[in-house]
Amino acid sequence: MENVKSRIILALDFPAEDEMNRCLSALQGELEYVKVGMELFYAAGPSIVYALKERGLKVFVDLKVHDIPNTARGAMNSLARLGADMVNVHVAGGRAMMEAAREGLEAGAPAGSTRPLLIGVTMLTSTSRQTMNEQLLIPGQVEEVVVGYAQLAKEAGMDGVVASPLEVPLVKQAAGTAFQTVTPGIRPSGSARGDQTRVTTPEEAFRLGSDYIVVGRAVTAAEEPRAAWQAMLTALQNSTTEQGTPTGGKR
């Protein structure tokens, strides 16, 4: 079976490094890819990326940059020099900003290394149609906006987008199977939705074509994180045995 672990990104959404370390100790030997979001990055600083890389982990630095092109370029240059494997910006920042972000990554990547994957955030998985229409003042269906953002991201030279698993088939149809999809809003069977509105199980996300899934509280907030993680892997194993290898684009 394909190494599905390499496609599961664990969200390290902790307020301090010591809490992160306790979780990583509980999951020793299980993880390949982790996500550092705003909470941990702002608490621990850029050195947290070095610390995770020293553990042999791949790191998605999830700061959702949304600023003027020159600032986005500088931010991405800095993240590339940190050794991040994946970074993201908001597609809503526009094509010029996304192009500048890509330029920053290419300039900041150490000589001889591949620049980080650059992923565009489409619509947050906590955003409903009502919120999008009435508060963000964006008309239409969420799926229509996500697909439009994905097409714009591809035109700007991005590697893929962050979207709900429910939108992955439409994104792949519009932007091609090689265009990467990173999907939060993942809840193993029996988990609470929390503040997410567009969610699926890990098995369904992979069946829909997600290249990477992001899993957080269902594992990190569990009484026994290792048991929760292994239960998720078992469900995926059973699903792929029944359905075949998880789908997805080129990685």
Salt bridges, closest charged atoms under 4 A:
GLU2 OE2 - ARG7 NH1 3.06
GLU2 OE2 - ARG251 NH2 2.66
ASP13 OD1 - LYS35 NZ 3.66
GLU30 OE1 - LYS5 NZ 3.18
GLU30 OE2 - ARG226 NH2 3.42
ASP62 OD2 - LYS35 NZ 2.90
ASP62 OD2 - LYS64 NZ 2.89
ASP85 OD2 - LYS53 NZ 2.71
GLU99 OE2 - ARG95 NE 2.93
GLU103 OE1 - ARG73 NH2 3.06
GLU106 OE2 - ARG102 NE 3.59
GLU106 OE2 - ARG115 NE 3.82
GLU155 OE1 - ARG95 NH1 3.73
ASP159 OD2 - ARG115 NH1 2.78
GLU167 OE2 - ARG198 NE 2.60
ASP195 OD1 - ARG217 NH2 2.86
GLU204 OE1 - ARG207 NH2 2.96
ASP211 OD2 - LYS172 NZ 2.61
ASP211 OD1 - ARG251 NH1 3.48
